[in-house]
Amino acid sequence: MPTPPASDDPRDRMHALVTVCVLALASLVIAFLGASPARVSATELLGAPRVSEEPAFVVSHRGGGALAPENTIPAVTAALDSGFEWVEVDVALTADRVPVLMHDATVDRTTDGTGRLADLTFAEVQQLDAGSWFDAGFAGTRVPTLEQFLTVLSASHGRAVVELKGEWDVEAGEALIAALRTHGLERRVALASFHPGALLSTSGASPLAFRLLILKRLPRDIAQAVSGADARGVVVDWAAVARRPEVVDELREKGLRVVVYTVNDDVDWADTMAVGVDGIVTDEPVRLREWQDGIARADR
C-alpha cells in the first residue's frame, strides 16, 4: 500500500511535537528512577581529609570495650551515650548463618560457653552469658545480633565501623546490606575486613556501601590491594604506619583514607596526629578525647 503523504495540517504537526516531547520526558523519568544513588563519599562518612596536627576522629573499639563487656549492647550504648560518634564492632556468623557481635573465633573468652562460634547455632549462642567475665553487674548480658546493634545505632546519631569476621559469602553479604538499608544506615556505616572476599561479598548488593580493608602489614602496592577489595581506604595497624609514615600521604594522593588501630597511649596519639591519619581506633576513647581536648586548649 502506498505511504500516505505527510500531513501539512498544523494541528497534526503540533500533535506530533507534543508526542515527541512526552516520550522524551518519559525517557528522562525512567532514566532518573533507574539511576543508582550516589556512592557514599569519603568526606560524607569520614569528614574532610586530615592534615598534619589535625585531630582524627575517635573510634570506640569493640563498642565500648573499656566501659562494658565488649561487643555487647551495654558497651555500644555506653559509648554512644558518652558522646562518641564512632563505634567499632565485630560481626561473625553462627552455624545457622545469623550475624552476631563477636570478636574471637571461639566464645570461650567473652562468654561462659566454649567452642567455635561457627559451630554453634544462634539458639545455643543466645543461652550464653556474655557479661559476667567483665563484671558481675553485667551478668546475664547476651551476645547481641547484628539486627539489635543496628537498631541501637539507627536510634542515635552515631556511625560505625563494622568488621566482618570469618567467612562471608554473597548471600550473607547481601543480607547485611539489606539490614543496613532497612535501618537507613548505608551512609553511616563503614564495612571493614582483613579478608577481601568478605568485603567483595557486599559489593554487588549496594552501590552506596563504604568499605575499608584492614591490614596488619603494609603491602608493597597498597593501592592495588585496596582496589582489589573494592575498598576506599584502610584500617591499618599503627605499628606498620609508624615504620612507614609516608604511606599516609601516598594513600591520600590516591584519594584513599587511613584509620589506624589500636592506639592507646598519648605518645602514639601524638605521632598519629603528626602524620594526619583520619581516624584512631582505641580502647581508651575517654582518655583520647580528653587528650585531644587538651591539645586544642593549648593551641588556643
C-alpha positions, 0 to 999 in steps of 0.5 A: 500500500502506498505511504500516505503523504505527510500531513501539512495540517498544523494541528497534526504537526503540533500533535506530533511535537507534543508526542515527541516531547512526552516520550522524551520526558518519559525517557528522562523519568525512567532514566532518573528512577533507574539511576543508582544513588550516589556512592557514599563519599569519603568526606560524607562518612569520614569528614574532610581529609586530615592534615598534619596536627589535625585531630582524627576522629575517635573510634570506640573499639569493640563498642565500648570495650573499656566501659562494658563487656565488649561487643555487647549492647551495654558497651555500644550504648555506653559509648554512644551515650558518652558522646562518641560518634564512632563505634567499632564492632565485630560481626561473625556468623553462627552455624545457622548463618545469623550475624552476631557481635563477636570478636574471637573465633571461639566464645570461650573468652567473652562468654561462659560457653566454649567452642567455635562460634561457627559451630554453634547455632544462634539458639545455643549462642543466645543461652550464653552469658556474655557479661559476667567475665567483665563484671558481675553487674553485667551478668546475664548480658547476651551476645547481641545480633547484628539486627539489635546493634543496628537498631541501637545505632539507627536510634542515635546519631552515631556511625560505625565501623563494622568488621566482618569476621570469618567467612562471608559469602554473597548471600550473607553479604547481601543480607547485611546490606539489606539490614543496613538499608532497612535501618537507613544506615548505608551512609553511616556505616563503614564495612571493614575486613582483613579478608577481601572476599568478605568485603567483595561479598557486599559489593554487588548488593549496594552501590552506596556501601563504604568499605575499608580493608584492614591490614596488619602489614603494609603491602608493597602496592597498597593501592592495588590491594585496596582496589582489589577489595573494592575498598576506599581506604584502610584500617591499618595497624599503627605499628606498620604506619609508624615504620612507614609514615609516608604511606599516609600521604601516598594513600591520600594522593590516591584519594584513599583514607587511613584509620589506624588501630589500636592506639592507646597511649598519648605518645602514639596519639601524638605521632598519629596526629603528626602524620594526619591519619583520619581516624584512631581506633582505641580502647581508651576513647575517654582518655583520647578525647580528653587528650585531644581536648587538651591539645586544642586548649593549648593551641588556643 
